[in-house]
Amino acid sequence: MVSRTQEINEQQQFNFNFSVVGPLSEFVLLKLFSGKGEMLARQHEEITQNLPRGLYQLQIFSNEKFEQKFIRLEEDLRLTWENKGSFSSIPADFLRSTKNYYQNAVNQWSQISTMDNMEIRDNDASLFLFFRYPDEIIKGKQENVAQSMGWRFSILNSNRKVIYRLYNETNIKEDTHDGWLAFHAKMEPGIYYLVYKGNSKSREIPLYVFPEWQTQFYLTFKRTPIFSTARVQLVRQNNHYGLQEHETIQLDTILTNLENGIYYVPQSLINNTAHSKWRNPILAIAVCYAYLLSDEETNDHLFRIMLRNIEERILPLENASDLQALRLLAANHFGDPIPHMELQEPCMFNVGMRAFIEHSIKHPDRITINDMCEEIISNLHSDSAWTSYRPLEKSYNNEILNYSEQIRILETFQLENNPYEKIIKSLPKPKNLRLEDWLSLSITSQLMAKKESPVTTKSLALQFQVTQSMVEHSIDNIKNELINNEQQNFLLDRNDLTEDLKDNIYKIIIDDLDNNIL
């Protein structure tokens, strides 16, 4: 039998306060659970609750770190937790990865060109690259490494012509003892491509240079480049590095959140970004991406102003793909009409590329993606907040596939093609495109099973996060394999998988033809 004293003790409320201290505390997510596993509170930076006596669980999420604490509450309790720095390729005092010899090198070579006869003025646009090891000790332990960190790296212009090679000593400054390399050159505004042709880790990364801004790219090595550590920011020429250190660590956190699909922006950062002097516009772009991808609506008016300022006053390069992606996401977020757009060059932000892919599927009459960007999409990596992909080949496959091929496939399958035969000549031809086998193989795997719901190019594009024309091209590849003379044994095999595959492909063909007729 429960005593009166025990009842009073269980009903008694205690004040519980848990707060985070240290830089970037506003990004730390706290979740409080009861002893039964029921979530009682979910807040950033601080939780304050009046709770009965008992056992509680607190989860702490900070950047890539996770901690769990069990708390026995028997009296008023106030606790603090210090947010500690983590690793970043960008030097900043808060981060454990920062070493003076790296920060000093950045301070020096971001102010002047690494090429002896090149002057960079305050109103010039330029590109600054900085490669580093975690520290000189780790650098010293590496064996069988290239003599220069710039080995296999080159920079291409918008026409995809090599303009700099980073293993050329006249273009760079390098310290092989401490383990860093710097490149800094004046550039015309526009898009450039950083290409690494490694044996197994080849990458290409698009970088935009904006008028009167310095684009900075940071990358960490451990024998070879670790592309997931890539970081980009924009700063004014000859701006003292320490002035934007706080913005640097905020940017690093936002990028990590974007990479992990977390679209939270603290109100304090929104206010600072909206009213700051725009010392690092990449931070503003990242904040806009995170907000527009969230369900938050409180600051919609403020973000309309911010987006207009970014385009008109800060980065007047209207064709930059990330600015186009923000326009697209803004229309979707604010409920405005979706604009007509074509993605002609890759975005720097991976989420920008994903936005174009998804909206090209949802709004194919308004959002299109050119051949080069479709090839990029088929080779995208997902281990970074930045767009990176396997380097593009110099030429495309010249084979042209058209809708008349569909009738031949239908006939091969011994399926009726009327009434579509009469309208084949009026149908548009799909784009030329060379794709990797992964998409065709994945679609084949999907189609070799009975489907309860209809399978369409749109549903497959959404599933694999590619464009519809890429799915159409893969379907054509599969059909060609089915009718190829070298695959006759496969065609004659009447097993259920083969029949399901052919049946599903037929349904997709009919669906596509119906859509084109309409």
URGI-V241828 format. One record per backbone hydrogen bond with DSSP energy under -1.0 kcal/mol. NH is the residue of the N-H (numbers start at 1). CO is the residue of the C=O. If there is no record, write none. Layout:
nh=NH co=CO
nh=NH co=CO
This chain:
nh=7 co=3
nh=8 co=4
nh=9 co=5
nh=10 co=6
nh=11 co=7
nh=12 co=8
nh=14 co=51
nh=16 co=49
nh=17 co=77
nh=18 co=47
nh=19 co=79
nh=20 co=45
nh=21 co=81
nh=25 co=22
nh=27 co=24
nh=28 co=25
nh=29 co=61
nh=30 co=43
nh=31 co=59
nh=32 co=41
nh=33 co=57
nh=34 co=38
nh=37 co=34
nh=40 co=32
nh=41 co=32
nh=43 co=30
nh=45 co=28
nh=46 co=44
nh=47 co=18
nh=49 co=16
nh=51 co=14
nh=54 co=73
nh=56 co=71
nh=57 co=33
nh=58 co=69
nh=59 co=31
nh=60 co=67
nh=61 co=29
nh=62 co=65
nh=65 co=62
nh=67 co=60
nh=69 co=58
nh=71 co=56
nh=73 co=54
nh=77 co=15
nh=79 co=17
nh=81 co=19
nh=83 co=21
nh=95 co=92
nh=97 co=86
nh=98 co=95
nh=103 co=99
nh=104 co=100
nh=106 co=102
nh=107 co=103
nh=108 co=104
nh=109 co=105
nh=110 co=106
nh=114 co=184
nh=118 co=115
nh=124 co=121
nh=126 co=213
nh=127 co=185
nh=128 co=215
nh=129 co=183
nh=130 co=217
nh=131 co=181
nh=132 co=219
nh=133 co=179
nh=139 co=135
nh=140 co=136
nh=142 co=139
nh=151 co=148
nh=153 co=150
nh=154 co=195
nh=155 co=164
nh=156 co=193
nh=157 co=161
nh=160 co=157
nh=163 co=155
nh=164 co=155
nh=166 co=153
nh=168 co=165
nh=171 co=168
nh=173 co=182
nh=175 co=180
nh=179 co=175
nh=180 co=175
nh=181 co=131
nh=182 co=173
nh=183 co=129
nh=185 co=127
nh=187 co=125
nh=190 co=209
nh=192 co=207
nh=193 co=156
nh=194 co=205
nh=195 co=154
nh=196 co=203
nh=197 co=152
nh=203 co=196
nh=204 co=389
nh=205 co=194
nh=207 co=192
nh=209 co=190
nh=213 co=210
nh=214 co=235
nh=215 co=126
nh=216 co=233
nh=217 co=128
nh=218 co=231
nh=219 co=130
nh=221 co=132
nh=222 co=224
nh=224 co=222
nh=226 co=220
nh=229 co=226
nh=230 co=227
nh=231 co=218
nh=233 co=216
nh=235 co=214
nh=239 co=236
nh=243 co=240
nh=244 co=241
nh=245 co=242
nh=248 co=244
nh=249 co=245
nh=250 co=246
nh=251 co=247
nh=252 co=248
nh=253 co=249
nh=254 co=250
nh=255 co=251
nh=256 co=252
nh=257 co=253
nh=258 co=254
nh=259 co=255
nh=260 co=256
nh=261 co=258
nh=262 co=257
nh=270 co=266
nh=271 co=267
nh=272 co=268
nh=273 co=269
nh=274 co=270
nh=275 co=271
nh=283 co=280
nh=285 co=281
nh=286 co=282
nh=287 co=283
nh=288 co=284
nh=289 co=285
nh=290 co=286
nh=291 co=287
nh=292 co=288
nh=293 co=289
nh=294 co=291
nh=300 co=297
nh=303 co=299
nh=304 co=300
nh=305 co=301
nh=306 co=302
nh=307 co=303
nh=308 co=304
nh=309 co=305
nh=310 co=306
nh=311 co=307
nh=312 co=308
nh=313 co=309
nh=314 co=309
nh=315 co=310
nh=317 co=315
nh=320 co=317
nh=324 co=320
nh=325 co=321
nh=326 co=322
nh=327 co=323
nh=328 co=324
nh=329 co=325
nh=330 co=326
nh=331 co=327
nh=332 co=328
nh=333 co=329
nh=334 co=330
nh=336 co=331
nh=341 co=366
nh=343 co=368
nh=350 co=385
nh=353 co=349
nh=354 co=350
nh=355 co=351
nh=356 co=352
nh=357 co=353
nh=358 co=354
nh=359 co=355
nh=360 co=356
nh=361 co=357
nh=362 co=358
nh=363 co=359
nh=366 co=363
nh=367 co=363
nh=368 co=341
nh=370 co=343
nh=374 co=370
nh=375 co=371
nh=376 co=372
nh=377 co=373
nh=378 co=374
nh=379 co=376
nh=380 co=377
nh=381 co=388
nh=387 co=348
nh=389 co=204
nh=390 co=379
nh=405 co=402
nh=406 co=403
nh=408 co=404
nh=409 co=405
nh=410 co=406
nh=411 co=407
nh=412 co=408
nh=413 co=409
nh=414 co=411
nh=415 co=410
nh=420 co=417
nh=423 co=420
nh=427 co=424
nh=441 co=437
nh=442 co=438
nh=443 co=439
nh=444 co=440
nh=445 co=441
nh=446 co=442
nh=447 co=443
nh=448 co=444
nh=460 co=456
nh=461 co=457
nh=462 co=458
nh=463 co=459
nh=464 co=460
nh=465 co=461
nh=466 co=461
nh=471 co=467
nh=472 co=468
nh=473 co=469
nh=474 co=470
nh=475 co=471
nh=476 co=472
nh=477 co=473
nh=478 co=474
nh=479 co=475
nh=480 co=476
nh=481 co=477
nh=482 co=478
nh=483 co=479
nh=487 co=484
nh=488 co=485
nh=491 co=487
nh=492 co=488
nh=499 co=495
nh=500 co=496
nh=501 co=497
nh=502 co=498
nh=503 co=499
nh=504 co=500
nh=505 co=501
nh=506 co=502
nh=507 co=503
nh=508 co=504
nh=509 co=505
nh=510 co=506
nh=511 co=507
nh=512 co=508
nh=513 co=509
nh=514 co=510
nh=515 co=511
nh=516 co=512
nh=517 co=513
nh=518 co=514
